Amino acid sequence: MSAPATDTASLSPECAVALRPGYEDLHTECRQTEDVPLPYVTGLLLVRRCTCLCHDYNDQGSTQVSRSSQVNQ
């Protein structure tokens, strides 16, 4: 069997690994929560924020998990 195809290009490394069984707790290690602009350049990003649904700023689905509830687990 193969795992379902998931676009992990816009996820942080921590959230990409956290999609695998047994590594779900890695979502709390993600620190890629803000866009980081390229210095002295307008409109270009050095690092994009993570688009994983585990983050509070993503309201794209019902599987959203509060970071505060993850930390307390």
N, C-alpha and C positions, 0 to 999 in steps of 0.2 A: 504494500500500500504506500501511496505517496501522500505527503502532507498537502493540504490545500494551498494554492498559490496565494501569497500575501505580499503586497507591495511594501517592502521594508526600506525603500530608498529614502523616505522622508522621516524615518524613525531614528532615534538615537541608538547607539550600539546596545545600551542597556535594555531599552524597550524591545528591540529586535530579538535579543536573546530571551527576554521574558515571555515571548510568545510560545516558547517551547515548554512542554510539560516538565514540571519540577523546578522551573526557574521563574515562576510568576512573581516572586518577591523582589526581583531585580527592578521592577517598575519604580520602587522607592529610591533607587540609586540614580535615577535620571536627573541630570542637572541642565539639560539642554532645553530650558523652558522659555528662553527669549531669543529673538533674532539678534545676531551680532553683526552690525554693519562693518563693511570694509572701511578702514580709516581713510579719511580725505576723499572719499568717493560717495556720491549720492546715488542711491538706488541699487547698489550691489551689496549682497550679503556675504560675509565671510563664513558664517554658520547659520543655518535656518533652525528655527525652533522645532522640537519634536512634535509630530502630529498624532501621536498615540492617543487613543481615547481615554487613557488613564489620567490624563492631566485635566485640571479644573477648567482651563481656558478652552478646551475642546468640548463643545456641546453638540457634536454631530450625531450622537447615538445614545441609546439607553444603557450601554455597557460602561458608561462613565463611572469611574471610581474616584472618590475623594482622596487626595493625597494624605489628608489628616487621618482618614480611616485606615489607610495602608500603613502608616507609620505606627499606629497603635496596635496593629496585628502582631 
